[in-house]
Each structure stands twice: as structure tokens, then as C-alpha cells.
Amino acid sequence: MTAVLTAAATLRCAHSAPLVLTTSREKFTVDSQNLLARADLLAAKILTCPNNPPCDSVDSIDKGLSATLFVDDEPVVLASAAGATAAAGVKSATWLVVSVNQTKLEAT
């Protein structure tokens, strides 16, 4: 079992810029934080990447989606998640989970 990510999780691109997460699924929360689903992560923005060209969005989720826990038909994102970022629509680097910030909910 792996921890499930919520809006309180910290994710960063390979250049240490944070991913700005927005969650809209309020059906299920942990510590008053919405669960992070696949669509939420794919909509994340990267606003302060120092690279040239800067990472600006999530291009892909290559691993770490739950096979058992879904919210609104979307798999939730796990602490093991990682993938690629995009710069101006072109794959540029990677992103990863830095901190889960919750210990109450796990899934596979």
C-alpha cells in the first residue's frame, strides 16, 4: 500500500519548481484536503521553473496511479507517482513527489 496524494502534497519539477495543484473533487477528503486525481495532476501548472525553456505543465504521469481507488471515475495519485513535464508543449524534464503530507489513507 502506498500513501494517496491530496491537495496538500508537494510535487516539484526536476529544476525544483513547485507544481501548482488545483483539486475539484470534494467527495472524499483527508485532513480537509481533496484527494488528487489524475485529471487534477494533468492540469497542474509550473509557474516558477528557472530552466530555459521553463517547465510549465505536466506532460505525463508515467507511474503512481491507483488501480483500486477512484474519485469521479478518475484514479487517485499515489506517493510513488512520477512523470514528465512540458515546456511550451514539448517534453522537457521530469516531476516527482517531494512530500505526501498525510498518513491516513493508502491504496494500491
Backbone as JSON, one array per atom type, in Angstrom:
{
  "sequence": "MTAVLTAAATLRCAHSAPLVLTTSREKFTVDSQNLLARADLLAAKILTCPNNPPCDSVDSIDKGLSATLFVDDEPVVLASAAGATAAAGVKSATWLVVSVNQTKLEAT",
  "N": [[0.85, -1.19, 0.0], [0.43, 2.24, -0.7], [0.83, 5.68, 0.11], [-1.82, 8.0, -0.5], [-2.14, 10.89, -2.53], [-3.01, 14.24, -1.67], [-4.42, 17.57, -1.98], [-2.62, 18.83, -0.39], [-0.13, 17.83, -0.85], [3.33, 17.98, -1.9], [4.82, 18.58, -4.92], [7.41, 18.65, -7.37], [9.17, 20.0, -10.2], [12.02, 18.79, -12.09], [13.79, 20.85, -11.8], [13.37, 21.98, -9.4], [11.1, 23.62, -9.11], [7.84, 24.24, -7.79], [4.87, 22.3, -8.41], [1.76, 23.65, -9.16], [-1.11, 22.8, -7.72], [-4.53, 22.15, -8.29], [-7.49, 21.06, -7.02], [-10.66, 19.61, -7.59], [-12.38, 17.75, -6.71], [-14.48, 17.12, -4.3], [-15.72, 15.09, -2.97], [-14.37, 13.26, -1.42], [-12.16, 13.54, 1.18], [-9.05, 14.03, 2.95], [-7.91, 14.94, 6.02], [-9.22, 17.38, 5.6], [-8.43, 18.02, 3.04], [-8.74, 17.83, -0.44], [-8.66, 14.82, -2.39], [-6.08, 14.04, -4.74], [-6.55, 13.6, -8.06], [-6.02, 11.91, -11.25], [-6.73, 13.7, -13.43], [-6.56, 16.17, -12.15], [-3.83, 16.38, -11.61], [-2.78, 16.35, -14.22], [-3.64, 18.82, -15.0], [-2.1, 20.55, -13.58], [0.01, 23.4, -13.02], [3.24, 24.86, -13.64], [4.87, 27.41, -12.41], [7.22, 28.78, -11.72], [9.63, 27.8, -12.76], [13.13, 27.69, -13.17], [14.53, 26.88, -15.37], [15.66, 27.05, -18.85], [14.21, 26.45, -21.82], [11.51, 27.12, -19.51], [9.92, 24.61, -17.48], [6.45, 24.19, -17.75], [4.09, 22.78, -17.43], [2.44, 19.62, -16.67], [3.29, 16.87, -18.54], [3.01, 14.09, -18.66], [1.93, 11.24, -16.7], [3.75, 8.83, -15.56], [3.9, 6.74, -13.77], [2.36, 5.51, -10.72], [-0.45, 5.78, -10.38], [-3.5, 4.96, -8.82], [-4.87, 1.67, -8.83], [-7.07, 0.85, -7.58], [-8.51, 2.8, -6.16], [-10.75, 5.33, -6.84], [-11.99, 8.56, -7.75], [-14.77, 10.18, -8.85], [-14.63, 8.62, -11.2], [-11.95, 8.82, -11.84], [-8.61, 7.76, -11.41], [-6.9, 8.0, -8.27], [-3.92, 9.76, -7.3], [-0.81, 8.42, -6.32], [1.83, 8.28, -3.78], [4.03, 7.29, -5.05], [4.1, 8.35, -7.54], [5.3, 9.69, -10.66], [6.6, 11.49, -13.49], [6.66, 13.17, -16.7], [7.49, 16.57, -17.54], [6.41, 19.49, -19.4], [7.59, 21.97, -21.66], [6.5, 24.69, -23.19], [4.76, 22.98, -24.55], [6.34, 20.82, -25.31], [7.95, 17.81, -24.34], [10.13, 18.09, -21.58], [11.46, 17.69, -19.08], [11.42, 16.07, -15.88], [9.02, 15.34, -13.26], [8.35, 14.97, -9.74], [7.19, 13.49, -6.63], [7.61, 15.2, -3.67], [6.78, 15.51, -1.02], [4.27, 13.9, 0.85], [2.47, 14.62, 2.88], [0.33, 13.57, 4.36], [-0.89, 10.85, 6.34], [-2.95, 9.08, 6.65], [-4.41, 7.7, 4.65], [-4.08, 5.07, 2.37], [-3.45, 3.29, -0.72], [-3.57, 0.94, -3.47]],
  "CA": [[0.0, 0.0, 0.0], [1.17, 3.49, -0.86], [0.04, 6.85, 0.51], [-2.58, 8.72, -1.53], [-1.86, 12.33, -2.51], [-4.09, 15.22, -1.55], [-4.02, 18.92, -2.4], [-1.54, 19.29, 0.5], [1.14, 17.21, -1.27], [4.3, 18.84, -2.57], [5.43, 17.98, -6.12], [8.32, 19.61, -8.0], [9.83, 19.6, -11.44], [13.44, 18.44, -11.9], [14.54, 22.09, -11.53], [12.92, 22.36, -8.05], [9.92, 24.49, -9.08], [6.66, 23.51, -7.35], [3.69, 22.17, -9.25], [0.6, 24.29, -8.55], [-2.19, 21.83, -7.81], [-5.91, 22.57, -8.03], [-8.36, 19.9, -6.99], [-12.08, 19.97, -7.6], [-13.15, 16.59, -6.26], [-14.73, 17.33, -2.87], [-16.46, 13.96, -2.42], [-13.56, 12.5, -0.5], [-11.04, 14.35, 1.65], [-8.22, 13.56, 4.06], [-7.5, 16.14, 6.77], [-9.89, 18.51, 4.93], [-7.78, 18.26, 1.75], [-9.26, 16.98, -1.52], [-7.74, 13.86, -3.0], [-5.54, 14.45, -6.03], [-6.86, 12.62, -9.1], [-5.21, 12.02, -12.48], [-7.05, 14.91, -14.19], [-6.05, 17.32, -11.4], [-2.38, 16.45, -11.82], [-2.52, 16.73, -15.61], [-3.97, 20.24, -15.14], [-1.18, 21.34, -12.74], [0.87, 24.38, -13.68], [4.56, 25.1, -13.05], [4.96, 28.84, -12.68], [8.48, 29.42, -11.36], [10.78, 26.97, -13.16], [14.25, 28.52, -13.6], [15.18, 26.33, -16.57], [15.39, 27.76, -20.09], [12.9, 27.0, -21.51], [10.99, 26.64, -18.23], [8.81, 23.66, -17.4], [5.24, 24.95, -17.46], [2.95, 21.91, -17.2], [2.68, 18.18, -16.59], [3.08, 16.23, -19.83], [2.55, 12.72, -18.49], [2.05, 10.54, -15.43], [4.31, 7.57, -16.01], [3.66, 5.71, -12.77], [1.81, 6.0, -9.48], [-1.91, 5.96, -10.33], [-4.13, 3.85, -8.11], [-5.68, 0.72, -9.59], [-8.2, 0.44, -6.74], [-9.24, 3.93, -5.58], [-11.14, 6.3, -7.86], [-12.92, 9.63, -7.39], [-15.4, 10.64, -10.1], [-14.09, 7.77, -12.28], [-10.54, 9.15, -12.07], [-7.74, 7.16, -10.39], [-6.18, 8.95, -7.44], [-2.47, 9.75, -7.48], [-0.11, 7.85, -5.18], [3.13, 8.86, -3.44], [5.04, 6.75, -5.97], [3.89, 8.95, -8.87], [6.36, 10.46, -11.33], [6.32, 11.61, -14.92], [7.37, 14.17, -17.49], [6.96, 17.93, -17.65], [6.47, 20.07, -20.73], [7.96, 23.38, -21.8], [5.89, 25.14, -24.45], [4.13, 21.86, -25.22], [7.31, 19.78, -25.67], [8.54, 17.15, -23.17], [11.38, 18.76, -21.27], [12.14, 17.19, -17.89], [10.58, 15.2, -15.08], [8.47, 15.85, -12.0], [8.25, 13.92, -8.74], [6.56, 13.8, -5.35], [8.59, 15.55, -2.65], [6.18, 15.27, 0.29], [2.87, 13.47, 0.78], [1.78, 15.46, 3.85], [-0.79, 12.89, 5.03], [-0.55, 9.46, 6.67], [-4.18, 8.36, 7.0], [-5.02, 6.94, 3.56], [-3.2, 4.39, 1.43], [-4.14, 2.5, -1.73], [-2.67, 0.27, -4.4]],
  "C": [[0.89, 1.24, 0.0], [0.27, 4.65, -0.48], [-0.61, 7.51, -0.71], [-2.27, 10.21, -1.41], [-3.14, 13.14, -2.38], [-3.57, 16.56, -2.05], [-2.88, 19.46, -1.54], [-0.18, 18.72, 0.11], [2.03, 18.25, -1.95], [4.94, 18.05, -3.71], [6.27, 19.06, -6.78], [8.83, 19.08, -9.32], [11.3, 19.32, -11.13], [14.31, 19.66, -11.56], [14.1, 22.74, -10.22], [11.74, 23.32, -8.0], [8.69, 23.68, -8.66], [5.59, 23.42, -8.43], [2.52, 22.8, -8.5], [-0.6, 23.39, -8.8], [-3.54, 22.47, -7.5], [-6.78, 21.33, -8.1], [-9.81, 20.35, -6.93], [-12.97, 18.85, -7.09], [-13.32, 16.65, -4.75], [-15.48, 16.17, -2.23], [-15.69, 13.22, -1.35], [-12.34, 13.33, -0.12], [-10.27, 13.61, 2.74], [-7.68, 14.82, 4.73], [-7.99, 17.41, 6.08], [-9.24, 18.89, 3.61], [-8.35, 17.3, 0.71], [-8.21, 16.01, -2.01], [-7.3, 14.39, -4.35], [-5.79, 13.32, -7.03], [-6.03, 12.89, -10.35], [-5.47, 13.33, -13.23], [-6.54, 16.17, -13.48], [-4.55, 17.49, -11.65], [-2.04, 16.86, -13.25], [-2.83, 18.21, -15.87], [-3.03, 21.14, -14.32], [-0.32, 22.27, -13.59], [2.2, 24.48, -12.93], [4.91, 26.54, -13.41], [6.35, 29.45, -12.48], [9.72, 28.6, -11.73], [11.91, 27.86, -13.69], [14.94, 28.03, -14.88], [14.84, 27.18, -17.79], [15.37, 26.76, -21.24], [12.34, 26.38, -20.23], [9.91, 25.57, -18.4], [7.56, 24.48, -17.09], [4.01, 24.09, -17.17], [3.39, 20.46, -17.07], [2.35, 17.58, -17.95], [2.52, 14.83, -19.68], [2.7, 12.28, -17.04], [2.49, 9.14, -15.8], [4.14, 6.42, -15.03], [2.97, 6.35, -11.58], [0.34, 6.38, -9.49], [-2.52, 4.74, -9.67], [-4.94, 2.97, -9.06], [-6.95, 0.36, -8.82], [-9.04, 1.6, -6.2], [-9.47, 5.01, -6.63], [-12.07, 7.34, -7.25], [-13.46, 10.19, -8.69], [-14.81, 9.92, -11.32], [-12.65, 8.08, -12.66], [-9.7, 8.43, -11.01], [-7.05, 8.25, -9.57], [-4.68, 8.75, -7.64], [-1.81, 9.28, -6.18], [1.25, 8.52, -4.96], [4.24, 8.39, -4.38], [4.98, 7.38, -7.36], [5.12, 9.71, -9.35], [6.01, 10.53, -12.8], [7.14, 12.71, -15.56], [6.68, 15.52, -17.41], [7.05, 18.37, -19.1], [6.89, 21.52, -20.63], [7.46, 23.79, -23.17], [5.35, 23.95, -25.26], [5.05, 20.72, -25.62], [7.87, 19.16, -24.39], [9.9, 17.76, -22.88], [12.15, 18.15, -20.11], [11.19, 16.25, -17.16], [10.0, 15.95, -13.89], [8.4, 14.67, -11.04], [7.58, 14.43, -7.48], [7.66, 14.05, -4.33], [8.06, 15.21, -1.26], [4.71, 14.94, 0.15], [2.0, 14.33, 1.7], [0.47, 14.88, 4.38], [-0.39, 11.44, 5.25], [-1.77, 8.59, 6.92], [-4.72, 7.44, 5.91], [-3.96, 6.38, 2.63], [-4.04, 3.6, 0.44], [-3.09, 1.79, -2.58], [-3.02, 0.69, -5.81]]
}
